[in-house]
Amino acid sequence: MGGVRIEDDDAPEAQPEQRHEPVVPNNAQNSFMAQFYTGGEMAQADLLWISSKLYPKNSVVEVPSQPGQKYRITGSSNFQGYSDVVIYALKGDDKHPNG
């Protein structure tokens, strides 16, 4: 009112999108996953997420097997030109350490 923004307490919060896709620990010594890296960002990741959907960098990701911890997308390798796969590098998100 009168040019002052009033927060709407009844506005629904964004709900996380539920995906059933593999998330694996990143291990630079794992020769199988290393062949998919397309840059140094992947080598610094805590986890790798193999998805069929595109998400922007810095998106926050919750992994059910890591309760209470959130991760941020730091990089990706997009193979959708010839498959339906995108491999994301996930790094622990220190801005949201407890969810």
C-alpha angles and dihedrals in degrees: 000000000000093000094306115120113234116203114235107225090189093061110116117243118239110267119220116253111246113229128175100207134128121271114187133183113260112240117174088204093059101101094194096061093034090069090065096054115114099184148350094286091076093052090059095050125114094207138013120221119200109205141166094215133072118241128177123254114268093031112148115240129194116205114202092212089057102053117198094012125105126199133203126219106244100172145345145206111218115207095167091114088080105006139023096254135112119178113208128199110222123199125188108266108229090186090068104028096153101036 
